[in-house]
Structure formats: C-alpha cells, structure tokens
Amino acid sequence: MHKPIQTILNTIKKELQGIDKQLDKLVNSVSEGRQRHDLLLSTEGVGNVLAYTLMSELPEVKKSLHLAVSPR
C-alpha cells in the first residue's frame, strides 16, 4: 500500500479509537446507559458498534430497554 494512503488510514484509525473512548466514557457516566449497553452486549452478535447505534437511533429500543432494565 502507498505510504500516503497508509498514513491516512492510520489517522482515521486513531480518530475512531478516540471516538470509541468518548462513547464509552459517556455511556459509563450514566448508570442507565451502562445497563442498556450491557444488556445489548449480552445478546449474541451484538458488539459495541451495534449497541451504540441501537441506543442512539431507535427510540423504541431505548424505551423497551428501559422497561427491561428497570426494577419490577
């Protein structure tokens, strides 16, 4: 691979790592967010990217996760 392309890819990877750390920090700062994230990760095939996407993009998932995590 050409060196300029590799340099750009390395820069993008570093930026993505920084974004991942920021997302983790944000989710961990709220206990409900951590619970939702853990619940999603407990599902086979769900990783961080999908969990964060579901948490941010689908209000119905937010609501159903809230009901599943809340004490009964």
C-alpha positions, -999 to +999 in steps of 0.1 A: +000+000+000+012+035-008+027+053+022+003+084+020-027+061+020-014+041+049-008+074+068-044+085+062-057+051+073-036+053+105-050+088+112-086+076+107-080+046+130-067+069+157-097+091+154-121+061+156-103+050+187-108+084+203-145+084+194-148+049+209-133+061+241-156+092+242-186+069+237-175+046+264-170+075+288-204+089+280-222+056+284-204+048+316-212+082+331-249+073+334-258+041+351-289+036+329-267+039+298-243+013+312-272-011+320-286-007+285-252-012+269-246-043+290-280-057+281-274-052+244-239-068+246-254-098+263-272-106+231-253-129+207-239-110+177-242-075+193-210-056+197-202-020+207-209-005+173-244-021+170-252-014+207-243+023+204-262+025+171-293+010+186-291+031+217-288+063+197-310+057+167-340+037+178-363+054+204-384+023+207-353+003+217-345+029+243-380+026+257-381-012+257-346-014+272-357+010+299-386-014+307-364-044+307-337-029+329-360-011+354-368-029+387-401-046+388 
